[in-house]
Amino acid sequence: MKYELDIHTHTIASGHAYNTLQEMIHTAKEKGLKLLGVSDHAIAMPGTCHLFYFHNLKVVERQYGDLELMLGSEVNVIGYNGELDLDEETLKGLDYAIASLHTPCLAPGTMAQNTNALIKAMENPHINVIGHPDDSRFPIDYEQLVLAAKKNHVLIEINNSSLNPKGFRQNARENDITILNLCKQYDVPVCLNSDAHISSDIGNTIFIDPLLAETNFPEELIINTSVDKFKHFLSNK
């Protein structure tokens, strides 16, 4: 299966990634992507960029030959009622936004607290994707999450980095299989992302693809197969 886009990637602006924006663009073009989304960490993540970084994204060109660039953010959920670390004005200026749970920004709560945090984040009209909800350090009621994604028109991410054996997220494989089966059951689309923190990892789905085969996941529910499909999804939020 050929994928046209990867929208969860990080540049040196995130503080713990290793390539510049131009280097990420160059590699995405070399890999034949049609759309690269850069989603640097929002302001609650230690070491990341200042708020002004997101306000100034308007100066960046968005077309590089056959490659389109979209600029968003991986926004941190910082409260169990879905509070986020970017304000509405900043979120409105982004091309898209991923909301994620990170231990430096919110201590893991109970399953009910963690699930509520993500569902409330999804209710924000500027959130388009829930990032890596596959870490057992943050236990989640996945059926509630998938149903809320369907109701709020939000994509569930399947994150390649989570599945990397060298990664730190817990039980990601088992949790992602559960998520994929529920998304198939309830007809909820997913977004396959690399979570690349270095340019060579852009577009990498090497750990995701076996799970898609194992769950017999339908191609029509994979947003990455078409830039037009992804943009249409965003426009209907």
N, C-alpha and C positions, 0 to 999 in steps of 0.2 A: 504494500500500500504506500502511495506517495503522499507526503504531507507538504503543504505549501507554506506553512507558517509556524513560528515558535514565538510566543508572546510573553514568556517568563524568562528573562535574562537580566544579567546585572553587569554594570561597568564598574570601573574603579571608584566612581562616585558613591557606591554603596559601602565602601570602606574595607570590605573583605573580599573583593573580586579583583581581577588581575589584568583587565584589558580596557583600553579607551573605547569611546563610542565609535570612532573611526575604524579601529581594529575589529570591533564586533561587526560593523557594517561590511567590511572587506571580507570577513570570513563567511558571513551569511550569503553574500553574493557568490563566493566560491562554491558554496554548498548547494546553490541553486534554489534557495528559498525565494518566494515571491513577496513575503512580508516578514519583517523582523520587528518584534515588540520588545522594547527595553523598559524594564519595570524596576528601577532602582528602589532600594529600601527607603521607606518614609522615615520621618524624623525621630521616632522613638527608638529606632534600632541604634545601639551604640556604634559610634564611628561613621555613621552615614552622613549624607550631605545636609546642608541647611535648607530650610523651607524655600529660600529664594531660588534654589536650583529648579524646583518644580514650577515656580512662577515664570522662569525665564526660558522654558522649553520652546516657546514660540519662535525663538531665533534659529532653531535647528531646521535645516532642510529635511523634507520628508520623502524625496524621491532620489534614488541613486541608480540610474539606469533602469534595469528591470526590477529592482528591489524597492519596495515601499517600506518606510520606517514609521512605526507608531510609537508614541512615547506615553507611558503610563507610570504606575507606581505599584509596588507591593506594599500595600498599606497595612499597618499593624493594628490588630484588634487589641485594644488596651483595657477593656472592661467587659464584664459578663453580660452587660446589656447592649453589647455591640458597639461600644464607643470606639472611635477610630482616631488615629494620630494625625490626620489631615482634615482641615476644616472644609466646609462646603465650597467656599470660593476656590480653594486650591483643587479640590476634586473635580469641579466643573471645568477646569482648564486642562484636564488630562484627556488623552484619547481613550483611555480605559483604566480600570482599577481592579487589582487583585487584593482581596482581603485574606490575611493569614494570621494564624496563631504562632507566636514565637516565644520561647521561654524567657529571653531577656526583657520582653515587653509585657508579658502577663504570666503570672504563675498558673500552672495547670490547676483547674478546679475539679469539681465533680463532673460526672457525665452530663448531668442536667445543666450545670453552669456553662460548660464548654459548648454544648449544643446550642443553648440559648444565645451565647455570644456570637456564634456564626450565623444563626438564623436572624438575629437582630441586625447584624452587619449586612446580610442579604437584603434586608428591607430598605437599606439606604439606596436611593435611586441611582447613585453613581458607582455602585459596586457591580462589576460584571462577572467576576470569577472568584470562587473560593479556592485559595491555594493550599496545596498539600494537606488535606484534612485526614491524613493517613497515619498520623503519629500517635501511638498508644499512650504516650506521655500525656496527651490530651484526649481522654476517652470521649467518643462521640456516639450519639444514637444515629446511626447512618440512615436508617429509614426516615426518621424525621428530617434529617439534613437533605436527603434527595427530594423528598416531597416539598420542602421549603424552596429548594432550588427551582423546581418546576413552577411553583406558585409565583415566585419572584423573578423568574426569567433570568437566572444566574447559572453560569457554567460551573460544573465541578471539575477540578483539575486532577489529572493523573500525572504525577510528578516523577520524572525519570530519576532525578537525584535521590529522591526518597528510597528508591528501590536499589540503589547502588550498594553492594555489600560493604563498601567502605563508609557508608553514610551513618548518621547518628540517630535517625528517626526509627522508632521501634515498631515492629510488626507491620511494616508498610505493605509487604506483599499480601498478607492475609487480609488486611484492611482494604486494600485496593481491589482485591477480588470481590469482597463483599459490596463495595461501592459500585463496581462495574455491573454486577448482577442486579443490584437494585436499580441502577440507571437503565439497564435493559428492560427490567420489569415495568418501570414507570415511564419509559420513553423520554428520558432526560439526557440531553447531550453532554458530552464531556470535552475537555480541552487537554490535549497531550502536550506537556511542556518539558523542556530540558532543565529549567532552573539553572542555566549555565552561569557559572561565575568565572569562566575562562572561555575564550573565543572558540577553542577546539571542541567544546561541548555543545555548541549551538546546534539545535535540531536533533539532538541525540535522543532516540527512543529505544535504545537497545534493550533496556530492562522492561520497558512497557510492552513491547510487541508480543512477547510470549504470553502475557496475561490476557491480551486481546484474543489471542488464539485459544487459550484455555477456557475463556468464558464465552467464546463464540460471539464476541461483541459486534453488533451491526455497524457497518461502515457509515451508514447514514446518520448515526448519532455521534460521529467523530467530527468535530468542527474544523480540525486542521486540514481536512482534505480539500478545502476551497477557501480562498480569501473572500470570495463573494458570500459564501455561507457564513463566515465569521462576521463580516460587516453587516449582513442582514440581521444576524442575531443581535449585534450591538444596537442597530437602529430601532429594534422593536422593544428595547428596554423601557 
